[in-house]
Amino acid sequence: MKEIEDRNSQDKELINPKGILNYKNKGSQSVFRLFGIELTAPSGLKNPGTVYISFILVNLIIFLVLRSFVTG
């Protein structure tokens, strides 16, 4: 039981309190709406547009790299 408590305290120390994905969940906010599709994010998340754009760009880069391996 003591090992579990020690492991939990170590996990709490590893969390970066200033990270981009650490936020308080206070509901949701609308980030973008197009053709009836709405992207929402937790209202406590700072710069949700940056998170969405980063996610899309990283996935696009991965797709292009994998496509070049398949066609090459």
C-alpha positions in Angstrom: 0.0 0.0 0.0 2.9 2.3 0.8 4.3 1.7 -2.7 1.1 2.8 -4.3 1.1 6.0 -2.2 4.8 6.7 -3.1 4.1 6.1 -6.8 1.1 8.5 -6.7 3.2 11.2 -5.0 5.9 10.8 -7.7 3.3 11.1 -10.5 2.0 14.3 -9.0 5.5 15.7 -8.9 6.1 14.9 -12.6 3.1 17.0 -13.8 4.1 20.4 -15.1 1.6 22.9 -13.8 2.4 25.4 -16.6 2.0 22.9 -19.5 -0.3 23.7 -22.4 -2.8 21.0 -21.7 -3.1 21.6 -17.9 -6.4 23.4 -17.4 -9.4 23.6 -15.1 -12.6 22.2 -16.7 -15.1 25.1 -16.3 -17.4 24.1 -19.2 -16.7 24.6 -22.8 -16.1 27.4 -25.3 -16.6 27.6 -29.0 -13.4 27.9 -31.0 -14.5 27.6 -34.6 -17.8 27.1 -36.5 -18.0 26.2 -40.2 -20.9 24.6 -42.1 -22.7 23.7 -38.9 -19.7 22.0 -37.5 -18.5 23.5 -34.2 -15.1 22.8 -32.6 -15.3 23.3 -28.8 -12.6 23.3 -26.1 -12.7 23.4 -22.3 -13.0 27.0 -21.2 -10.0 26.8 -18.9 -7.7 25.9 -21.8 -5.6 28.8 -22.9 -5.1 29.3 -26.7 -7.3 26.5 -27.9 -6.9 27.6 -31.5 -3.2 27.0 -31.2 -3.8 23.5 -29.9 -6.1 22.7 -32.8 -3.8 24.2 -35.4 -0.8 22.3 -34.0 -2.7 19.0 -34.0 -3.8 19.5 -37.6 -0.3 20.5 -38.8 1.4 17.6 -37.1 -1.1 15.1 -38.5 -0.7 16.6 -42.0 3.1 16.3 -41.8 2.9 12.7 -40.7 0.4 11.9 -43.5 2.7 13.5 -46.1 5.8 11.6 -44.8 4.0 8.3 -44.8 2.5 8.9 -48.3 6.0 9.6 -49.6 7.2 6.3 -48.2 4.3 4.4 -49.8 4.6 6.0 -53.3 8.4 6.2 -53.3 
